[in-house]
């Protein structure tokens, strides 16, 4: 029976994970701090150690050195709720088997543990060599910027605001890559060597929100068995990214405004204030100005956060980037799934271009990954695509190519507007040639 040690200061999460792994026939031990973990590491030989990257008295990467010093064959998996790429790279370089971000599906950690156990016969050097590519491929450093007009404008805004200290509001539909934009701003800023902490405001229960943002001290409430570092302190010196900011409760909005104005925070149960120097980037797929008018979001906080706004365009408005992203996700999926799919058939390319992509880049990434998994050939074919995408080509040809649509004049005007009057580009968007477009402009007496 394989022995696993979980080092995690979140008692509820630690207990849940222990129960899950015990049901999978693992012998599981727990520690709620680095000081609790070290004696167990010295007294026992563990096959796997799951260590949180941030602990009350140390961090998972420091603990990693202690673990490997006692037993180089122990496989260490670093867990974190913070999207900090630099820590992932450092952990892997120092000998960690893998790096997973919370919250994660229990089956995901189980799969990672099984992979680690299979690789336990390898030495640390080999282990790093095997795991580094898949982990690095999963971060935003290698993400494609895009070449469309919409992407170029987005990239210009990022380059413009990044070196400043301004708070940024990133607006965009779900799945458009708002966190990537925030991370890009951080990487191009003067804070690049400091932490980038990403927080999903919609995933934080109201009851523990203050503790999550500002931390707490031991004994401040039931279940607070250790001191906890909050998101603000964790991001000190760097950038705090608050995703779906519109989900914050009114009371927390007040606390957030105070923290941003005074640059000081007070952990729950503490009388001591901590100075923080952070840059805040927030994101939303809602209309915050409307929420302000409805009284659901504080106007003073809105103006504090919205010193500069960036609109992330949906994928349907940057079709020229579609295959750049698709090929990038194909490469990622090949590495992760250990497959060797080389590309897409012409029919798939056509279907991709005709599909509306309501889920944007997230949907495209999931579809490509699914297709790579299902593909038995070197090329991704229509057969492995979901029906709504596979048949998009047929439906779209009726709508655009043959112009059997009662709203074709509206479609043409919409395409011309999106193309800023560029007829060649509008024709490409409509999947017709320029001559056909000119004829239609004459037919509908549309002049530019």
C-alpha positions as CSV (number, residue, x, y, z in Angstrom):
1,X,0.0,0.0,0.0
2,X,1.5,3.3,-1.1
3,X,2.0,5.9,1.7
4,X,0.9,9.6,1.1
5,X,1.6,12.6,3.3
6,X,-0.7,15.6,2.8
7,X,0.7,18.9,4.1
8,X,-2.1,21.5,4.0
9,X,-3.2,24.2,6.4
10,X,-6.8,24.1,5.2
11,X,-8.3,21.5,7.6
12,X,-11.5,20.9,5.7
13,X,-9.8,20.5,2.3
14,X,-7.1,18.3,3.9
15,X,-9.7,16.1,5.5
16,X,-11.7,15.8,2.3
17,X,-8.6,14.8,0.3
18,X,-7.5,12.3,2.9
19,X,-10.9,10.6,2.9
20,X,-10.9,10.4,-0.9
21,X,-7.5,8.9,-1.1
22,X,-8.1,6.4,1.7
23,X,-11.1,5.1,-0.3
24,X,-8.6,4.6,-3.2
25,X,-6.6,2.2,-0.9
26,X,-3.8,4.6,0.0
27,X,-2.3,4.9,3.5
28,X,-2.7,8.7,4.2
29,X,-1.0,10.9,6.8
30,X,-1.6,14.6,7.3
31,X,0.2,17.6,8.6
32,X,-1.2,21.2,8.9
33,X,2.2,23.0,8.8
34,X,5.8,22.5,7.8
35,X,6.8,22.0,11.4
36,X,4.3,19.1,11.8
37,X,5.4,17.6,8.5
38,X,9.2,17.5,9.0
39,X,9.2,14.9,11.9
40,X,6.9,12.7,9.9
41,X,9.2,12.9,6.9
42,X,12.2,12.0,9.0
43,X,10.4,9.0,10.7
44,X,8.6,7.6,7.6
45,X,9.3,6.9,4.0
46,X,6.5,8.3,1.9
47,X,5.9,7.4,-1.7
48,X,4.0,10.7,-2.4
49,X,3.9,14.1,-0.6
50,X,1.2,16.5,-1.5
51,X,2.4,19.9,-0.2
52,X,0.6,23.2,-0.3
53,X,2.8,26.0,-1.7
54,X,1.9,28.4,1.1
55,X,2.0,27.1,4.7
56,X,1.7,29.1,8.0
57,X,5.4,28.6,8.9
58,X,7.1,27.9,5.5
59,X,6.3,27.2,1.9
60,X,6.0,24.0,-0.1
61,X,9.1,24.7,-2.1
62,X,11.3,25.0,1.0
63,X,9.7,21.9,2.3
64,X,10.5,20.2,-1.0
65,X,14.2,20.5,-0.2
66,X,13.8,18.8,3.2
67,X,11.7,16.0,1.7
68,X,14.2,15.2,-1.1
69,X,17.1,15.4,1.3
70,X,15.6,12.6,3.5
71,X,14.4,10.5,0.6
72,X,15.2,11.4,-3.1
73,X,12.8,8.8,-4.3
74,X,9.7,10.5,-2.8
75,X,7.6,12.1,-5.4
76,X,6.4,15.6,-4.4
77,X,3.3,17.2,-5.9
78,X,2.9,20.9,-5.1
79,X,-0.6,22.2,-4.6
80,X,-1.6,25.9,-4.7
81,X,-4.6,28.1,-5.0
82,X,-2.5,30.9,-6.5
83,X,-1.8,31.1,-10.2
84,X,2.0,31.7,-9.8
85,X,3.9,30.4,-12.8
86,X,7.3,31.2,-11.4
87,X,6.7,29.0,-8.4
88,X,5.6,26.2,-10.6
89,X,8.8,26.4,-12.6
90,X,11.0,26.7,-9.5
91,X,9.3,23.7,-7.9
92,X,9.8,21.5,-11.0
93,X,13.4,22.6,-11.3
94,X,14.0,21.7,-7.7
95,X,12.7,18.2,-8.1
96,X,8.9,18.3,-7.7
97,X,7.1,15.8,-9.9
98,X,4.2,18.1,-10.8
99,X,2.3,21.2,-9.8
100,X,-1.5,21.4,-9.6
101,X,-3.8,24.5,-9.0
102,X,-6.7,24.4,-6.6
103,X,-9.5,23.9,-6.8
104,X,-9.0,20.7,-8.7
105,X,-11.1,17.6,-9.4
106,X,-10.2,14.7,-7.1
107,X,-9.8,12.5,-10.2
108,X,-7.2,14.9,-11.5
109,X,-5.0,14.6,-8.4
110,X,-5.5,10.8,-8.4
111,X,-4.3,10.7,-12.0
112,X,-1.3,12.8,-11.1
113,X,-0.5,10.5,-8.1
114,X,-0.7,7.4,-10.3
115,X,1.6,9.0,-12.8
116,X,4.0,9.9,-10.0
117,X,4.0,6.4,-8.6
118,X,4.8,4.9,-12.0
119,X,7.8,7.3,-12.3
120,X,9.1,6.7,-8.8
121,X,11.8,4.4,-10.0
122,X,13.4,7.3,-11.9
123,X,16.0,9.5,-10.3
124,X,15.3,13.2,-9.7
125,X,17.0,14.4,-12.8
126,X,15.0,12.1,-15.1
127,X,11.8,13.0,-13.2
128,X,12.3,16.7,-13.9
129,X,13.1,16.1,-17.5
130,X,9.9,14.2,-18.0
131,X,7.5,16.5,-16.2
132,X,8.8,20.0,-17.1
133,X,7.5,20.1,-20.8
134,X,3.9,19.3,-19.9
135,X,3.9,21.7,-17.0
136,X,5.5,24.6,-18.9
137,X,3.1,24.1,-21.8
138,X,0.2,24.7,-19.5
139,X,1.2,28.3,-18.6
140,X,0.5,31.5,-20.3
141,X,4.1,32.3,-21.3
142,X,3.6,30.3,-24.5
143,X,0.2,31.7,-25.3
144,X,-0.5,33.1,-28.7
145,X,-1.1,36.8,-28.9
146,X,-3.0,36.8,-32.3
147,X,-2.5,38.9,-35.4
148,X,-6.1,40.2,-36.1
149,X,-6.9,43.9,-35.8
150,X,-8.8,43.2,-32.6
151,X,-5.8,41.3,-31.1
152,X,-3.3,44.0,-32.2
153,X,-5.4,46.6,-30.4
154,X,-5.6,44.4,-27.3
155,X,-1.9,43.9,-27.3
156,X,-1.3,47.7,-27.7
157,X,-3.4,48.4,-24.7
158,X,-1.6,45.9,-22.6
159,X,1.8,47.3,-23.6
160,X,0.5,50.8,-22.9
161,X,-0.9,50.3,-19.4
162,X,1.6,47.6,-18.1
163,X,4.4,49.8,-17.0
164,X,2.1,52.1,-15.0
165,X,0.7,51.7,-11.5
166,X,-2.9,52.1,-12.7
167,X,-5.7,49.7,-11.7
168,X,-7.1,47.9,-14.7
169,X,-10.6,46.6,-15.4
170,X,-10.6,43.8,-18.0
171,X,-14.0,43.2,-19.6
172,X,-14.9,40.3,-21.8
173,X,-17.2,37.3,-22.4
174,X,-16.5,34.1,-20.5
175,X,-13.6,32.2,-21.9
176,X,-12.0,35.0,-23.8
177,X,-8.7,34.9,-21.8
178,X,-9.1,37.7,-19.3
179,X,-6.7,36.1,-16.9
180,X,-4.1,35.8,-19.6
181,X,-4.5,39.5,-20.3
182,X,-4.0,40.2,-16.6
183,X,-1.0,38.0,-16.5
184,X,0.4,39.7,-19.6
185,X,0.1,43.0,-17.9
186,X,1.9,41.7,-14.9
187,X,4.7,40.2,-16.9
188,X,5.3,43.5,-18.8
189,X,5.2,45.5,-15.6
190,X,7.9,46.6,-13.1
191,X,6.4,44.0,-10.7
192,X,7.3,41.0,-12.9
193,X,9.6,39.5,-10.3
194,X,6.9,39.7,-7.6
195,X,3.9,37.4,-7.1
196,X,0.9,37.3,-9.5
197,X,-2.0,36.0,-7.4
198,X,-5.3,35.1,-9.2
199,X,-8.5,34.9,-7.3
200,X,-11.9,33.7,-8.5
201,X,-14.3,35.9,-6.6
202,X,-17.3,33.7,-7.6
203,X,-15.7,30.7,-5.9
204,X,-15.2,32.2,-2.4
205,X,-18.0,31.4,0.1
206,X,-19.4,34.6,1.7
207,X,-18.7,33.3,5.2
208,X,-14.9,33.0,4.7
209,X,-14.4,35.8,2.2
210,X,-12.7,38.2,4.6
211,X,-10.3,35.4,5.8
212,X,-9.5,34.5,2.2
213,X,-8.6,38.1,1.2
214,X,-7.1,39.4,4.4
215,X,-6.0,36.3,6.3
216,X,-6.7,35.3,9.8
217,X,-4.9,34.4,13.0
218,X,-5.0,31.1,14.9
219,X,-8.1,30.8,17.0
220,X,-10.0,33.8,15.5
221,X,-12.9,31.5,14.7
222,X,-13.9,27.8,14.7
223,X,-11.6,25.9,12.4
224,X,-8.8,28.5,12.4
225,X,-6.2,26.1,13.7
226,X,-3.3,28.0,12.2
227,X,-2.5,31.5,11.0
228,X,-3.5,32.1,7.4
229,X,-2.0,34.4,4.8
230,X,-4.7,36.1,2.8
231,X,-4.6,37.0,-0.9
232,X,-3.6,40.6,-0.3
233,X,-0.5,39.7,1.8
234,X,0.4,36.8,-0.6
235,X,0.4,39.3,-3.5
236,X,2.4,42.0,-1.6
237,X,4.8,43.7,-4.0
238,X,3.1,42.2,-7.0
239,X,-0.2,42.0,-8.7
240,X,-3.6,40.8,-7.3
241,X,-6.0,39.6,-10.1
242,X,-9.7,39.5,-9.0
243,X,-11.7,37.5,-11.6
244,X,-15.5,38.0,-11.8
245,X,-15.3,41.0,-9.4
246,X,-19.1,41.6,-9.8
247,X,-19.7,38.5,-7.6
248,X,-18.3,40.2,-4.5
249,X,-20.8,40.9,-1.7
250,X,-21.5,44.5,-0.6
251,X,-19.8,44.1,2.7
252,X,-16.6,42.8,1.1
253,X,-16.7,45.6,-1.4
254,X,-16.5,48.0,1.5
255,X,-13.5,46.2,3.0
256,X,-11.8,46.0,-0.4
257,X,-12.2,49.7,-1.0
258,X,-10.7,50.5,2.4
259,X,-7.7,48.2,1.7
260,X,-7.1,49.8,-1.7
261,X,-7.4,53.3,-0.3
262,X,-5.2,52.8,2.8
263,X,-2.9,50.1,1.4
264,X,-3.3,48.4,4.8
265,X,-5.1,45.2,5.8
266,X,-6.0,43.7,9.1
267,X,-6.3,39.8,9.3
268,X,-9.4,38.5,10.9
269,X,-9.0,38.4,14.7
270,X,-5.9,40.6,14.6
271,X,-5.4,44.1,16.0
272,X,-2.3,44.6,13.9
273,X,-2.5,46.2,10.4
274,X,-0.2,45.0,7.7
275,X,1.1,47.4,4.9
276,X,0.6,46.1,1.4
277,X,1.9,47.3,-1.9
278,X,-0.1,45.7,-4.7
279,X,-1.4,46.5,-8.1
280,X,-5.0,45.4,-8.7
281,X,-6.4,44.0,-11.9
282,X,-10.0,43.0,-12.0
283,X,-12.1,41.2,-14.6
284,X,-15.8,40.7,-15.3
285,X,-18.2,39.5,-18.0
286,X,-20.9,41.7,-16.5
287,X,-21.8,45.3,-17.1
288,X,-20.4,46.8,-13.9
289,X,-21.7,50.3,-14.7
290,X,-25.2,48.8,-14.9
291,X,-24.6,47.1,-11.5
292,X,-23.6,50.5,-10.1
293,X,-26.8,52.1,-11.3
294,X,-28.8,49.2,-9.8
295,X,-27.0,49.7,-6.5
296,X,-25.4,46.3,-6.6
297,X,-21.9,47.5,-6.9
298,X,-20.3,50.5,-5.0
299,X,-19.7,53.4,-7.4
300,X,-16.6,54.6,-5.5
301,X,-15.0,51.1,-5.7
302,X,-15.9,50.9,-9.4
303,X,-14.0,54.2,-10.2
304,X,-11.1,53.0,-8.0
305,X,-10.8,49.8,-10.0
306,X,-11.6,51.3,-13.4
307,X,-8.6,53.6,-13.9
308,X,-8.1,52.0,-17.3
309,X,-10.3,49.5,-19.0
310,X,-9.5,46.8,-21.6
311,X,-12.1,45.0,-23.7
312,X,-11.1,41.5,-24.6
313,X,-12.8,40.6,-28.0
314,X,-14.7,37.4,-28.4
315,X,-13.2,34.7,-30.7
316,X,-15.9,35.4,-33.3
317,X,-14.4,38.9,-33.8
318,X,-10.9,37.6,-34.4
319,X,-11.4,34.8,-36.8
320,X,-8.0,35.5,-38.3
321,X,-6.5,34.2,-35.1
322,X,-8.6,31.1,-34.9
323,X,-6.1,28.6,-36.4
324,X,-3.2,30.2,-34.6
325,X,-4.9,29.3,-31.3
326,X,-6.1,26.0,-32.6
327,X,-2.6,24.9,-33.6
328,X,-1.3,26.1,-30.3
329,X,-3.9,24.1,-28.4
330,X,-3.1,21.1,-30.6
331,X,0.5,21.2,-29.6
332,X,-0.4,21.5,-25.9
333,X,-2.8,18.6,-26.2
334,X,-0.3,16.4,-27.9
335,X,2.2,16.9,-25.1
336,X,-0.4,16.4,-22.3
337,X,-2.0,13.4,-23.9
338,X,1.2,11.9,-25.3
339,X,-0.3,11.9,-28.8
340,X,1.1,12.8,-32.2
341,X,-1.8,14.4,-34.1
342,X,-0.3,16.7,-36.8
343,X,-3.2,18.9,-37.9
344,X,-6.8,19.4,-39.1
345,X,-8.5,18.3,-42.3
346,X,-9.9,21.0,-44.6
347,X,-13.4,20.1,-43.6
348,X,-12.6,20.7,-39.9
349,X,-10.9,24.0,-40.7
350,X,-14.1,25.1,-42.6
351,X,-16.3,24.0,-39.7
352,X,-14.1,25.9,-37.2
353,X,-14.4,29.1,-39.2
354,X,-18.2,28.8,-39.5
355,X,-18.9,28.0,-35.9
356,X,-19.8,30.9,-33.6
357,X,-17.6,29.8,-30.6
358,X,-19.9,31.0,-27.8
359,X,-17.4,29.6,-25.2
360,X,-14.5,31.5,-26.9
361,X,-10.9,30.3,-26.4
362,X,-11.8,28.0,-23.5
363,X,-14.3,26.2,-25.7
364,X,-11.8,26.0,-28.6
365,X,-9.1,24.6,-26.2
366,X,-11.5,22.0,-24.9
367,X,-12.7,20.9,-28.3
368,X,-9.1,20.6,-29.7
369,X,-8.1,18.6,-26.6
370,X,-11.1,16.3,-26.9
371,X,-10.5,15.8,-30.6
372,X,-6.8,14.9,-30.0
373,X,-7.9,12.3,-27.5
374,X,-10.5,10.8,-29.8
375,X,-8.3,10.9,-33.0
376,X,-7.0,7.6,-34.3
377,X,-5.3,9.2,-37.3
378,X,-2.7,11.9,-37.8
379,X,-5.4,14.4,-38.8
380,X,-8.4,15.6,-36.8
381,X,-11.5,14.9,-38.9
382,X,-15.2,15.9,-38.7
383,X,-16.1,12.5,-37.1
384,X,-14.4,13.4,-33.8
385,X,-16.0,16.9,-33.5
386,X,-19.3,17.5,-31.6
387,X,-22.2,17.6,-33.9
388,X,-23.0,21.3,-33.4
389,X,-19.5,22.2,-34.6
390,X,-19.2,19.5,-37.3
391,X,-22.5,20.7,-38.9
392,X,-21.6,24.3,-38.5
393,X,-19.9,24.3,-41.9
394,X,-23.1,23.0,-43.7
395,X,-25.4,25.5,-41.9
396,X,-23.1,28.4,-42.4
397,X,-22.8,27.8,-46.1
398,X,-26.5,28.1,-46.4
399,X,-26.4,31.3,-44.4
400,X,-23.4,33.1,-45.9
401,X,-22.0,31.3,-48.9
402,X,-25.3,30.9,-50.8
403,X,-26.9,34.0,-49.1
404,X,-30.1,32.2,-48.5
405,X,-30.9,34.4,-45.6
406,X,-33.5,37.0,-45.2
407,X,-31.1,39.2,-43.2
408,X,-28.2,39.2,-45.7
409,X,-28.2,43.0,-45.9
410,X,-27.9,43.2,-42.1
411,X,-25.1,40.5,-42.2
412,X,-23.2,42.5,-44.8
413,X,-23.5,45.8,-42.9
414,X,-22.4,44.0,-39.7
415,X,-19.3,42.5,-41.4
416,X,-18.4,45.9,-42.9
417,X,-18.7,47.5,-39.5
418,X,-16.5,44.9,-37.9
419,X,-14.0,45.2,-40.7
420,X,-14.0,49.0,-40.4
421,X,-15.1,49.4,-44.0
422,X,-12.4,47.1,-45.4
423,X,-14.3,45.2,-48.2
424,X,-11.6,42.5,-48.7
425,X,-11.7,41.7,-45.0
426,X,-15.5,41.8,-44.8
427,X,-15.7,39.4,-47.8
428,X,-13.4,37.0,-45.9
429,X,-15.6,37.2,-42.8
430,X,-18.6,36.4,-44.9
431,X,-16.8,33.6,-46.8
432,X,-17.5,35.0,-50.2
433,X,-15.2,36.6,-52.8
434,X,-14.9,40.4,-53.2
435,X,-16.7,40.3,-56.6
436,X,-19.8,38.8,-54.9
437,X,-19.6,41.3,-52.1
438,X,-19.4,44.2,-54.6
439,X,-22.5,42.9,-56.4
440,X,-24.4,42.7,-53.1
441,X,-23.4,46.2,-52.2
442,X,-24.7,47.4,-55.5
443,X,-27.9,45.3,-55.1
444,X,-28.7,46.8,-51.7
445,X,-27.4,50.3,-52.7
446,X,-24.8,50.2,-49.8
447,X,-22.2,52.9,-50.2
448,X,-19.1,53.5,-48.1
